[in-house]
Amino acid sequence: MTPITANADQRPRRRAGKRGQRGFTLVEMLVVITIIGLIMALVGPRVLNYLAESRVKAARIQIQSFSSALDLFYLDAGRYPSSAEGLTALVRPVPGVAAWNGPYLKGGNVPNDPWGHPYIYKFGGEHSAYEIMSLGSEGKEGGTGTAAVITSVASDTASPN
């Protein structure tokens, strides 16, 4: 008779990957979460401040774009739009202006400011032919920082009609 020997293939196998592995303890996880929270507390306000500053810059760029479009309107019509006609004169034909070659703004509409408020257009002024304003984040005059009024004073030699 042959002696019964244990076959190596019949032994229960252990997974090689399990040896030496262990999970994270609750204390380790709490320490990591606390560190992430501290980093966010330091970095978060700066990121939000950059976002607010970028909206102010976007409003200034849009106002410059309106100024360029108004200058093109002036070249075609010989005058700037009245306060009643407003900035919509840049995207829709104005009655009484035969040489209107618009739309002068891309998209065919007048966009709102970055805070969702409409821009204010005033024809004529003490120092310029027109003025374009955004009332800032609060949507009212006054304020500081992102709530301040953003305005364009067109330095133009043409006299308002």
C-alpha positions as CSV (number, residue, x, y, z in Angstrom):
1,M,0.0,0.0,0.0
2,T,1.0,3.4,-0.7
3,P,1.0,5.9,2.1
4,I,-1.4,8.7,1.9
5,T,0.5,11.9,1.4
6,A,-1.0,15.4,1.5
7,N,-1.2,16.9,-1.8
8,A,0.0,20.5,-2.1
9,D,-2.9,21.3,-4.3
10,Q,-5.4,20.3,-1.6
11,R,-4.3,22.8,1.0
12,P,-6.4,25.9,1.5
13,R,-4.9,28.7,-0.3
14,R,-4.4,32.2,1.2
15,R,-4.6,35.2,-1.0
16,A,-1.3,36.7,-1.4
17,G,-2.7,40.3,-1.5
18,K,-4.2,40.0,2.0
19,R,-1.0,39.4,3.8
20,G,0.3,42.6,5.4
21,Q,-2.7,44.8,4.4
22,R,-4.8,46.6,6.9
23,G,-7.4,49.3,6.8
24,F,-7.4,52.8,8.0
25,T,-8.3,53.5,11.6
26,L,-11.0,56.0,12.5
27,V,-8.4,58.3,14.0
28,E,-6.4,58.4,10.8
29,M,-9.4,59.2,8.7
30,L,-10.4,62.0,11.1
31,V,-6.9,63.5,10.9
32,V,-7.0,63.5,7.1
33,I,-10.5,65.1,7.1
34,T,-9.4,67.7,9.5
35,I,-6.3,68.6,7.4
36,I,-8.5,68.9,4.3
37,G,-10.9,71.1,6.2
38,L,-8.1,73.4,7.3
39,I,-6.8,73.7,3.8
40,M,-10.2,74.5,2.4
41,A,-10.7,77.1,5.2
42,L,-7.5,78.9,4.0
43,V,-7.9,78.5,0.3
44,G,-11.7,78.8,-0.1
45,P,-12.1,82.5,0.6
46,R,-9.3,83.3,-1.9
47,V,-11.0,81.3,-4.6
48,L,-14.3,83.0,-4.0
49,N,-12.6,86.4,-4.1
50,Y,-11.0,85.6,-7.5
51,L,-14.5,84.6,-8.7
52,A,-15.9,88.0,-7.6
53,E,-13.0,89.9,-9.2
54,S,-13.5,88.0,-12.4
55,R,-17.1,89.1,-12.6
56,V,-16.0,92.8,-12.3
57,K,-13.5,92.3,-15.0
58,A,-16.1,90.6,-17.2
59,A,-18.4,93.6,-16.7
60,R,-15.7,96.0,-17.7
61,I,-14.9,94.0,-20.9
62,Q,-18.6,93.9,-21.8
63,I,-18.9,97.7,-21.3
64,Q,-15.9,98.1,-23.6
65,S,-17.6,95.9,-26.2
66,F,-20.7,98.1,-26.0
67,S,-18.6,101.2,-26.4
68,S,-17.1,99.8,-29.6
69,A,-20.5,98.8,-30.9
70,L,-21.9,102.3,-30.1
71,D,-19.0,103.8,-32.0
72,L,-19.9,101.7,-35.0
73,F,-23.5,102.7,-34.7
74,Y,-22.3,106.4,-34.6
75,L,-20.3,105.9,-37.8
76,D,-23.3,104.5,-39.6
77,A,-26.1,106.6,-38.2
78,G,-24.3,109.9,-37.5
79,R,-25.5,109.9,-33.9
80,Y,-25.6,107.7,-30.8
81,P,-28.8,106.0,-29.7
82,S,-31.0,108.1,-27.4
83,S,-31.7,107.0,-23.8
84,A,-35.1,105.7,-24.9
85,E,-33.6,103.6,-27.7
86,G,-31.0,102.3,-25.4
87,L,-28.6,99.5,-26.1
88,T,-31.3,97.6,-28.0
89,A,-30.5,100.0,-30.9
90,L,-27.3,97.9,-31.3
91,V,-29.3,94.7,-32.1
92,R,-32.6,95.9,-33.7
93,P,-33.1,98.6,-36.4
94,V,-34.0,102.0,-35.1
95,P,-36.9,103.9,-36.8
96,G,-35.6,106.9,-38.6
97,V,-32.0,105.5,-39.1
98,A,-31.7,104.4,-42.7
99,A,-28.0,103.5,-42.6
100,W,-28.4,101.0,-39.7
101,N,-26.0,98.1,-40.6
102,G,-26.4,96.0,-37.4
103,P,-26.6,94.0,-35.4
104,Y,-23.6,95.5,-33.9
105,L,-23.4,92.9,-31.1
106,K,-22.8,89.2,-31.6
107,G,-25.7,87.0,-30.6
108,G,-28.4,89.4,-31.6
109,N,-29.2,90.5,-28.0
110,V,-27.9,92.7,-25.3
111,P,-26.5,90.6,-22.5
112,N,-27.1,91.3,-18.8
113,D,-24.2,92.0,-16.6
114,P,-22.4,89.1,-14.8
115,W,-24.8,89.4,-11.9
116,G,-27.9,89.1,-14.1
117,H,-28.9,92.8,-14.0
118,P,-29.5,94.8,-17.2
119,Y,-26.9,97.4,-18.2
120,I,-27.9,101.1,-17.9
121,Y,-27.4,103.3,-20.9
122,K,-27.6,107.1,-20.7
123,F,-27.3,109.3,-23.7
124,G,-25.5,112.6,-23.3
125,G,-23.6,113.6,-20.2
126,E,-21.4,116.2,-18.7
127,H,-18.2,114.6,-19.8
128,S,-19.1,112.2,-22.5
129,A,-21.5,111.5,-25.3
130,Y,-22.9,108.4,-23.4
131,E,-22.5,106.4,-20.3
132,I,-22.9,102.7,-19.8
133,M,-23.3,101.4,-16.2
134,S,-23.5,98.1,-14.3
135,L,-24.8,98.5,-10.8
136,G,-22.5,95.7,-9.5
137,S,-23.4,92.7,-7.4
138,E,-26.1,94.4,-5.4
139,G,-27.9,95.9,-8.3
140,K,-28.1,99.4,-6.8
141,E,-26.0,102.5,-6.8
142,G,-23.3,102.9,-4.2
143,G,-21.4,100.2,-2.5
144,T,-17.8,99.2,-2.5
145,G,-15.8,96.3,-4.0
146,T,-18.0,94.0,-6.2
147,A,-21.1,96.0,-5.2
148,A,-19.6,99.3,-6.6
149,V,-21.0,100.8,-9.8
150,I,-18.9,99.9,-12.9
151,T,-19.2,102.6,-15.5
152,S,-17.7,103.7,-18.8
153,V,-17.2,107.3,-19.5
154,A,-16.7,107.6,-23.2
155,S,-14.1,110.2,-24.0
156,D,-15.4,111.3,-27.3
157,T,-15.0,114.5,-29.2
158,A,-18.3,114.2,-31.0
159,S,-21.0,116.3,-29.4
160,P,-24.2,114.5,-28.4
161,N,-27.2,115.3,-30.6
